[in-house]
């Protein structure tokens, strides 16, 4: 698999060498923005113990809240694949959007028009200042890959996403796909 330069819509896959970093160990991040001012993304595969209904009491739902990253963890963010239903959203890549009218999202969930496969919620986000992500890439902290799942990347995820993506990267990475999270357990 060819390694790419980062751009909106690509995935950042944590190198197996990231150990002990609760935010990024075994993470797969959807890069929502990348430019000279910095970068922003959402960790797709770190579910929290919270549900959307925990934050909006009159909403009876089991939409899982994910840890989007260590920045602004007191704020709720979301990505989705339904821009025709959610106004003011920003396109990340073909079929993937973030943000928009939050009140409309809640209304559509109450009406049963939005499912877990078309919206994903995050506490916080992952952010990098100017050139910070580039430095981390040079240090081999991340591997940049294409999002081959397109909008299907949205939805319930676990650590399996990281393992599956490592296997796709080829033999050099596949060997780490079944390693224990804590190498002391090896």
N, C-alpha and C positions, 0 to 999 in steps of 0.2 A: 504494500500500500504506500502510495506517495505521501510524504509529509508535506503539509501545506503551510502557507503564511496565514495568520489569523485574519478573519473577516467576519462580519455579522452573519450569523446562521451556522457557522462552524462549531464544532465541539472541541472543548479542551478536556483531554483525558489525563488524569493525574498519573504521573510516572509511578511505577511500583515502589520507587525509592522514597516516596513521601510517606513517612511513618511518624505517627504520634501527633499529626496535625488534624484535630477533630473536624475542622471545617473542610479540609481538602483531601485527606487520605481516602483513596479509592473513589474520588469524585469524577463525575462527568458533568461538565458545565456547558450550557448553551450560551454562546457568545451573542449577546443582544446588541452590543455596540462596540466598535473598535475604531479609534481615530487618534489624531495627534494630541487630543486633550485627555485621553485615557480609554479605559475599557470597562465594560460592564457585562455581567452574565448571571445566570441562575444555575445553582447546583440542582440537577434533575433527579438525583438518586439518593437523597438524604431525607427520608420522611421523619417528621417530628411525632410526638405523641399527641399533638393537637389536631382538632378538626375545625372546619370553618364555623360550625355551630358554636364552638367555644368562644369565638370572638363576636359572633352575631347571635345573641341568645334566642331571638324569635325565628331563627333559621334552623329547622330540623334536618340536618344533612350530615353525611359522613365523608365529605370531601376532605381528604388528608391535606394538612399543611406541611410543606417541605421547608427545610432550611436552605434558603437561597444563597446564603453566604454570610460572612461576619459583619457586613456593613448595614447600618440602619435596621437592625433586627427588631426594632419596635414597630416597623411598618410592614404592611401586607402588600405584596405585589402579585401579579398574575400574568401568565402567557396563555394564548388561546389560538384557535384556528377558525374562529367565527366572526370575522370583521364586519360581516353584513348585519350581525345582531348587536355588536358592541361598537358604538361610535367612539371616535377619537383615539383609536388604537394605532400603534406604530408598527410598521412591518419590519420584522427581523430578517426573514427570508421567505421564499415562496410558500405561502400557506401558514406561516407562523407569525403571530403578532403579540405585542405586549402592551399592557395598560389599556386604558379606555374608561368608559363610564362605569365606575364600580357599582353605583346604585342600580344601574340597568342589569348588571351581571347578577346581583342578588335577586332582583325581581324575576329574571329569567330562570334562575335556579328554583325559586319558589314555585314558578309555573311549570317546572319540569321540562323546560326547553333546552337546558344545558346539562350535559352529562360529564362525568369524570374524564372521558376520552377527548373532550374538546377544550378543557380549561384546567390549569394547574396553578395552585396558590403557593406562595413562598413568604416566609418571614425573612426579611433582609435580602441582600444581593451580594454578589462578589464584585469587587471593584478594584481597579488598578489605576494609578496616576499615570501621567505621560511617560511612556517608555518602560514603565514598571513591568508590564506583561512581557515585553520584548526581552528584558533582562532575565525574567524567569524562564523564558523559552531557551535562551542561550545557556542557562544553568541546567537545562534538561529537567525542569520541574513538570512540564506539560508536553503532551503530544497534541498537535492540531490535526483534526480529521474532519472530513466531510460528514454532514448529517445525512446519512443514506436513508433514514426513516422519514424524512420530511416532517409533515405535521403529525405523523403517528408517534413522534418522540414525546408528544404531550400526553400525560396521563400517569396512572399509577406506575411507579418505578421503585426498584430496590437496588441493592448492590450488584444484582445480576447484570445490570446495564454496563457497569465497569468491566466485569469479567468478559462479557460478550464482546465488548469493544476491543479489549486486549487481544482476544482470540482473532478478531478481524485484522489486527495490526500485523499478524504473522508470527512466525516461530520465535523471534527474539522476545516478543511480549507474551505470547501464549503460555509459555512456561510459568509465568507468574500468576496466571488466571486462577489457579486453585491453591495458591499459597495462603497460609493463614494470615489474617489481618495483623496479628502480633507474631513476628518472626520467632519470638522465644518459645512459641507453641510448636515449632517445627521439630 
